[in-house]
Amino acid sequence: GVRRSQTQGTFAAVSSLPNNALIASDKRDNTAFYAASGSTFYRSTNSATSFSTAGTLSGATVIRDIAVHPQVAGDVWVSTDAGIFHSTNGGTSFTLVSSTVTN
């Protein structure tokens, strides 16, 4: 499962996330973390102590990856089976940018 540490030694489980969750951190806001499992997107505003569900990714059934802009707080990109989604408000809402995804 997902675990976190504030002491760089003792880890505690993050019970508000599924065991297989993807995780990304916001480099401009050290309290903001983003996660995903299946088609559900989660957000933490308390340094990953807990997560709650956030914006909807319309039509997506599988979230494949999360990327956070390294210089812009709250700028989140999500790759799904339905396309690429973008959020400028920390995952509160998403816009479908492209439904065409190629390798």
N, C-alpha and C positions, 0 to 999 in steps of 0.2 A: 503494500500500500504506500500511500504518499506520507512522508514524514518531514518534519521541519525542526530546526535547531536555532536557538537564540544564543547558545553558549559555545558553538562549534564543537560540541562533545556529546551532549545529551539530546536525544531526538524523541519527539512525541508524534503520534499519529495525527493526521488531519482527517478527522472523522466525517467532515462535511463533503468529502470528495470520494468518488469511486476509486478502487485500487488501480485501475488502468488509465487514470487521467493524464492527459498532456498538460504541461505547465510552462508558462512563460512569465518573465518578470518585466516590469516597466523600469527601464534604466533611469528615467527622469523623475520617478515617484517611487521611493523605496517602500511605500506601504501598499502599492498596487501590484497584484499578481492576477494572472488570467489562467484559466484551465478549461479543459473540454474532455468530454467522454461521450461516445456515441454521437448524438446530435445536440447535446446540451452544452451550452457555454456558461461558464461560471466566472465570477469576479470576487476578489478579496480586496478590501480597503484597509485591512488591519495586519499587514505584513504576513499574510498567509496563515493566520491563526484560524480563520474560518472562511468559507466560501459560500456564496449564494448564487442562484441562477440569475443570469443577466439577459442581454438582448437575444432576440430570435433570429435564426438563420433560415429564412423562408425556403422550404423545399429541400433542405439538407437532411440527410439521414446519417451521414458519417462525417465528422470533423477530422481532417487529416493532419493539420498543422496550424500552429499559431505563431505569428511573428509580430513583434512590437518595435515600432520605430525607435532607434536608439537615442534620438535627439528631440523627440516630440512626445511629451507625456500624453497618455490616453489614445495614441494613434495605433490601432490594432488591426492586423490583417489576418484573416482566417481562410484556410484552404479547405474546401469540402467537396463532396461528390456532386454537389449542385453548382459549384463554381467558387469564385473568390469573393469574399465579403470584406468590407472595410468599415471601421468605426473610428470616429474622431472624438468620441466622448467616453472612452474607457470601456466600451462594450455595452453601454446602455441601449444603443440602437446600431443596426448594421445596414449598409447598402450593398446590394449585389453589384459588383464592379464588372465581372465577366462570368458568363456561364460556359465559356469555352476554355477548358483546361487541357493542355498538352504536356507531355513529358519532355 
